[in-house]
Amino acid sequence: MEPKVSVGILWNKKISFILNQAYLYQGQETSGENTVSFIDGKIVWNGNAYDELYFEPQHKDASFTIKDVVIGINFHWERKEDQEFQGALKLIVENDTITAINIIGVEDYLTSVISSEMSATASLELLKAHAVISRSWLLAQIEKNREIIAQEEKYTTFIETEDERIRWYDREDHVNFDVCADDHCQRYQGITRANSNINIVKQAIEETRGQVLKSKNKICDARFSKCCGGIVEEFQNCWEDTKFPYLVKLRDDDSTKDIPDLTQEQESIKWIHTRTSAFCNTQDKKILSQVLNNYDQETTDFYRWQVVYTQTELSELAYRRSGIDFGTIQELIPIERGTSGRLIKLKIVGSKKTMTIGKELEIRRTLSESHLYSSAFTVDKKDDQFILIGAGWGHGVGLCQIGAAVMGEKGYQYNQILLHYYIDATIEKLY
């Protein structure tokens, strides 16, 4: 039987929404424009106070619109837009705000995710591959959350001492729903992204209905990123210290299996400073348009990139983004790298404080107004400038979306794409 998923959409003191067709609340039909406000620990709606509200659609095609949904949170493309959703709407009190949650079947959820994560003009085989990994990741996270709740010890993603801050970001931050709607989990924008090519997305989902990746009889935590930069990263280097046999280093190429040891600094420098052959090494606008939405295409190059900061700019940025007063930053020293050359630990040497930070996303957040494209970068200091030369976009674990798009264009079948990125996994049908 197809499971349902609860998706956190928006957190605010006041939320405006429109029930576009008839919905039921406690057996009473309601529709049209509505506003809820957080007052004295309650949700106030139509002059009455509630602990939560649940609106059930009367018909399968009924939808609701939420005003001013924030997308791309903390990224350079962050913006607000009105978004339309099918399924049920639940409103709860959470952290002194109101949280809007969409409850919907997994397969309908996937229709939106795939349309949001990439263009529906992508090849059918790529869309089928993404349907399988998005479904796998979602169900694996739901199961993981149940396991965490059952644990006696509190799960933590944050370790800090006087000299070191290690933090990773995952969906375990969500307690009252399964996943959020933004890049923190998977992009989910309801039916807002539906377009003339939505039929091919639905075809991809239907042809893979209920299919997931499995390894050792367990659903795979099927991670994916925009661009691996030529070599795929391993899970434990980005999140908790758990090694998955299907998320291991590999060359994003079919012409060679030679993989340099990018945990070694000199090898990493050599790799990052060259544009080596890889599936994801493409600037083909047609292929990129299949994977990247309009705001993603605001980025011109990501296989290899460069960022330059003055010493003053970097010092102010790191203080503002981390809350740590390093003083004037004097050096950025790579301490530990993963299999793709991504930094796991980076020492920041300042006039007031020296501290090592990690993991990869913490590094990216500290050294950018939003996020660096990846933590696979080298550091060159010239006069009062820090020059960061980098590779890839995202954490680089699992499927590389741009690489997979190229594979689809080359004629690879969806199962071939999947088994290229997820080593020794199997594709199985759950329902």
C-alpha positions in Angstrom: 0.0 0.0 0.0 1.3 3.5 -0.9 2.4 5.4 2.2 1.7 9.0 2.9 4.2 11.7 3.7 4.0 14.8 5.8 5.9 17.8 4.4 6.7 21.0 6.3 6.0 24.0 4.0 6.2 27.2 6.0 6.9 28.6 9.5 5.5 32.0 10.4 3.5 34.0 13.0 0.9 34.6 10.4 0.0 32.4 7.4 -2.4 33.2 4.6 -3.8 30.5 2.5 -6.6 29.8 0.0 -8.7 26.6 -0.1 -9.3 26.6 -3.8 -12.0 23.9 -3.6 -14.1 22.5 -0.9 -12.3 21.2 2.2 -13.6 19.7 5.5 -12.7 20.9 9.0 -14.3 18.7 11.7 -17.1 17.7 9.2 -17.8 21.3 8.2 -17.2 22.4 4.6 -15.0 25.4 4.1 -13.2 27.1 1.2 -11.8 30.4 0.0 -9.3 32.8 1.6 -8.1 32.3 5.2 -5.6 33.7 7.6 -4.3 32.1 10.8 -2.2 33.9 13.5 -0.1 32.8 16.4 -1.4 34.4 19.6 -0.7 33.3 23.2 0.6 29.9 22.2 -2.5 29.1 20.0 -3.6 29.2 16.4 -6.2 31.8 16.0 -8.6 31.3 13.0 -11.9 33.0 12.5 -11.8 34.4 16.0 -11.3 31.1 17.8 -8.1 29.6 19.3 -6.9 26.1 18.4 -3.9 23.8 19.1 -4.0 22.5 15.5 -6.1 22.6 12.4 -6.6 19.9 9.8 -8.3 20.5 6.5 -9.2 17.4 4.5 -9.9 17.7 0.8 -13.3 16.6 -0.3 -12.1 15.6 -3.8 -8.9 14.1 -5.1 -8.1 17.1 -7.3 -8.8 19.7 -4.6 -5.9 22.1 -3.9 -4.9 24.9 -1.5 -2.5 27.8 -2.0 -0.1 29.1 0.6 1.0 32.7 0.3 4.6 33.8 0.5 6.4 30.5 0.8 10.1 31.0 1.2 12.2 28.9 -1.2 16.0 28.5 -1.4 16.4 29.3 2.3 19.9 30.8 3.0 20.9 30.3 -0.6 21.7 33.0 -3.1 18.3 32.5 -4.9 16.2 32.8 -1.7 12.8 34.3 -2.6 9.1 34.2 -1.7 6.3 32.8 -3.9 2.7 31.6 -3.7 2.6 27.9 -4.0 -0.3 25.5 -4.7 -0.6 22.0 -3.1 -2.9 19.0 -3.3 -3.8 16.8 -0.4 -4.5 17.8 3.2 -3.3 20.9 5.1 -2.4 20.6 8.7 -1.5 23.7 10.9 0.4 23.2 14.2 2.1 25.2 16.8 5.9 24.7 16.7 8.7 26.8 18.3 6.4 29.8 18.9 5.2 29.9 15.3 2.6 28.2 13.1 3.9 25.4 10.9 2.0 24.6 7.7 2.2 20.9 6.8 1.0 19.2 3.6 0.0 15.5 3.9 0.0 13.7 0.6 0.6 10.3 -1.0 4.3 9.4 -1.8 3.8 9.2 -5.5 2.0 12.6 -5.8 4.8 14.0 -3.6 7.4 12.6 -6.1 5.6 14.3 -9.0 6.4 17.7 -7.4 9.9 16.8 -6.3 11.1 15.7 -9.7 9.5 18.8 -11.3 11.1 21.0 -8.7 14.6 19.4 -8.6 15.0 19.5 -12.3 13.2 20.4 -15.5 10.5 18.1 -16.8 12.2 18.3 -20.2 14.9 15.9 -18.9 15.2 12.5 -20.6 12.7 9.9 -19.5 15.5 7.6 -18.2 16.9 10.4 -16.0 13.5 11.1 -14.6 12.9 7.5 -13.8 16.2 7.2 -12.1 15.4 10.3 -10.0 12.0 8.9 -9.1 13.6 5.8 -7.7 16.2 7.7 -5.6 13.8 10.4 -4.4 11.4 7.6 -3.3 14.2 5.7 -1.7 15.6 8.7 0.2 12.2 9.7 1.5 11.3 6.3 2.8 14.8 5.8 4.3 14.5 9.1 6.2 11.1 8.2 7.6 12.5 4.9 8.8 15.6 6.6 10.2 13.5 9.0 12.1 11.5 6.2 13.8 14.8 4.6 14.8 16.1 7.9 16.3 12.9 8.4 18.2 13.3 4.9 19.6 16.8 5.5 20.8 17.5 6.1 24.4 20.4 8.4 23.7 19.7 11.8 22.2 20.8 12.0 18.5 23.1 15.0 17.9 24.6 16.6 14.8 26.7 19.1 16.7 30.0 18.7 18.5 32.0 21.7 19.8 35.1 22.1 22.0 37.3 25.1 22.6 39.3 24.3 19.5 36.9 22.6 17.2 33.3 22.9 15.8 32.0 19.9 13.9 28.4 20.1 12.6 26.4 18.4 9.9 23.0 19.2 8.7 20.4 16.5 8.0 16.6 16.1 8.1 16.7 14.9 11.7 16.0 18.5 12.7 12.4 17.8 11.8 10.3 16.3 14.6 6.7 17.0 13.8 6.7 16.1 10.1 8.7 13.7 7.8 10.6 16.1 5.6 10.6 19.8 4.7 9.9 21.3 1.3 13.2 23.1 0.7 16.8 22.1 -0.3 17.5 21.0 3.3 15.5 17.8 2.3 14.2 17.6 -1.2 12.7 20.5 -3.2 8.9 20.1 -3.0 6.8 22.9 -4.4 3.4 21.2 -4.8 1.9 21.6 -8.2 3.4 25.1 -8.7 6.0 23.7 -11.1 3.5 21.7 -13.1 3.9 22.5 -16.8 3.2 21.3 -20.3 5.7 18.5 -19.8 4.3 17.2 -16.5 3.0 14.1 -18.3 6.5 12.7 -18.8 7.2 13.2 -15.1 4.0 11.3 -14.3 5.1 8.6 -16.8 8.5 8.2 -15.1 6.9 7.9 -11.7 4.2 5.4 -12.9 6.8 3.2 -14.7 8.8 3.0 -11.5 5.9 3.0 -9.0 7.0 1.6 -5.6 10.5 0.9 -6.8 13.4 1.6 -4.4 17.1 1.0 -4.1 18.0 -1.6 -1.5 21.3 -2.8 0.0 21.5 -5.7 2.5 17.7 -5.8 2.6 17.5 -2.1 3.7 16.2 0.8 1.7 19.1 2.9 0.6 19.7 6.4 1.9 20.0 7.5 -1.7 21.7 10.9 -1.6 22.2 13.2 -4.6 23.7 16.5 -5.5 24.0 18.9 -8.4 27.6 18.2 -9.5 30.1 15.9 -7.9 33.1 17.6 -9.6 34.3 14.4 -11.2 34.6 12.0 -8.2 31.8 11.1 -5.9 32.1 11.7 -2.1 31.4 9.2 0.7 28.5 9.6 3.1 30.5 9.6 6.4 32.5 12.6 5.2 29.4 14.8 5.1 27.2 13.5 7.8 27.5 11.1 10.8 30.3 8.5 10.8 28.3 5.7 9.2 29.8 4.1 6.1 27.3 2.8 3.6 28.6 0.2 1.1 26.6 1.8 -1.8 27.8 5.4 -1.1 31.5 5.0 -1.8 34.0 6.8 -4.0 33.8 6.4 -7.7 34.9 8.1 -10.9 32.0 9.9 -12.6 33.1 8.6 -16.0 32.9 5.4 -18.1 36.3 5.7 -19.8 38.5 5.2 -16.8 38.3 3.7 -13.3 41.5 5.4 -12.1 40.7 7.3 -9.0 43.4 9.5 -7.5 43.7 9.6 -3.7 42.1 13.0 -3.1 42.5 12.7 0.7 46.1 13.7 0.0 46.5 17.4 -0.2 48.8 17.5 -3.3 46.6 15.1 -5.2 43.6 17.2 -4.3 45.2 20.4 -5.5 46.2 18.8 -8.8 42.7 17.4 -9.4 40.8 20.6 -8.5 43.1 22.7 -10.7 42.3 20.7 -13.8 39.1 20.1 -15.8 39.4 16.3 -15.9 37.0 14.3 -18.1 33.7 13.4 -16.3 30.0 13.0 -17.1 29.3 16.2 -15.1 32.0 18.1 -16.9 29.7 19.8 -19.4 28.6 23.3 -20.3 26.0 22.0 -22.8 23.1 24.4 -22.2 20.5 21.9 -23.5 21.6 19.3 -20.9 22.0 21.8 -18.1 18.5 23.2 -18.8 17.1 19.7 -18.2 18.5 19.6 -14.7 18.6 23.2 -13.5 15.6 25.4 -12.9 15.8 29.0 -14.0 17.2 30.3 -10.7 19.8 27.5 -10.7 21.0 28.6 -14.1 22.0 31.9 -12.6 25.2 30.0 -11.8 27.4 30.0 -14.9 30.0 27.4 -14.0 30.2 24.9 -11.2 32.4 22.0 -12.4 35.3 24.3 -11.5 34.8 27.7 -9.9 36.7 30.5 -8.2 35.9 32.9 -5.3 38.2 35.7 -4.2 38.0 37.5 -0.8 40.1 40.3 0.7 41.4 39.5 4.2 38.9 42.1 5.6 36.0 40.6 3.6 36.8 37.1 4.7 37.3 38.0 8.4 34.0 39.9 8.5 32.1 37.2 6.6 33.4 34.3 8.9 32.4 36.3 12.0 29.0 37.1 10.7 28.2 33.6 9.4 29.7 31.6 12.3 29.4 33.9 15.3 33.0 33.2 16.1 35.3 36.2 16.4 38.5 35.0 14.7 39.8 38.6 14.5 41.7 39.1 11.3 41.9 35.8 9.5 45.5 35.0 8.6 45.3 31.5 7.2 42.9 28.8 6.0 44.6 25.5 6.5 43.0 22.2 5.0 43.2 19.6 7.8 41.2 16.6 6.4 39.7 15.9 3.0 37.2 13.2 1.7 37.4 11.0 -1.3 36.2 13.8 -3.7 38.7 16.3 -2.3 35.9 18.0 -0.3 37.2 19.4 3.0 35.9 17.6 6.1 37.9 19.8 8.4 39.4 23.3 7.9 41.5 25.2 10.4 40.8 29.0 10.5 43.8 30.9 12.0 42.9 34.3 13.2 44.5 37.1 15.3 42.1 36.4 18.1 41.2 32.8 17.8 42.2 29.7 15.9 39.6 27.0 15.4 38.9 23.9 13.2 35.5 23.7 11.6 33.6 20.9 9.8 31.9 19.1 8.2 31.5 20.2 4.6 28.3 22.2 4.8 29.5 24.1 7.9 32.6 25.1 6.0 30.5 26.2 3.0 28.2 28.2 5.2 31.0 29.9 7.1 32.8 31.1 4.0 29.9 32.4 2.0 26.9 34.7 2.2 24.8 31.7 1.3 26.8 28.5 0.6 30.0 27.9 -1.3 29.2 25.6 -4.2 31.2 22.8 -2.4 33.9 22.3 0.1 36.2 20.8 -2.5 38.5 23.9 -2.8 42.1 24.9 -2.5 43.3 28.0 -0.7 45.9 30.4 -2.2 46.8 33.5 -0.3 48.3 36.4 -2.3 49.0 39.7 -0.6 45.7 40.5 1.2 43.6 38.1 -0.9 42.3 34.6 -0.3 41.7 32.8 -3.6 39.5 29.7 -3.4 39.5 27.5 -6.4 36.8 24.8 -6.2 35.1 21.8 -7.8 31.5 20.7 -8.0 28.2 21.9 -6.6 26.8 20.3 -3.4 28.0 17.6 -1.1 28.8 15.2 -4.0 27.4 12.1 -2.4 25.4 9.5 -4.4 23.9 10.5 -7.8 25.4 13.5 -9.5 22.4 15.1 -11.2 24.3 16.8 -14.0 26.4 13.6 -14.6 23.2 11.5 -14.7 21.6 14.0 -17.2 24.6 13.5 -19.5 24.3 9.7 -19.1 20.6 9.9 -20.0 21.5 11.9 -23.2 24.1 9.2 -24.0 21.4 6.5 -24.0 22.0 4.9 -20.6 18.9 3.2 -19.1 17.7 4.3 -15.7 18.8 1.1 -14.0 22.3 1.7 -15.5 22.4 5.2 -14.2 21.4 4.1 -10.8 23.8 1.3 -10.5 26.7 3.5 -11.7 26.2 5.8 -8.7 25.0 3.3 -6.0 27.5 0.5 -5.9 26.0 -3.1 -5.7 22.5 -1.9 -4.8 19.4 -3.6 -6.2 16.2 -2.1 -7.5 13.2 -3.7 -5.8 9.4 -3.0 -5.9 7.8 -2.3 -2.4 4.2 -1.7 -3.6 
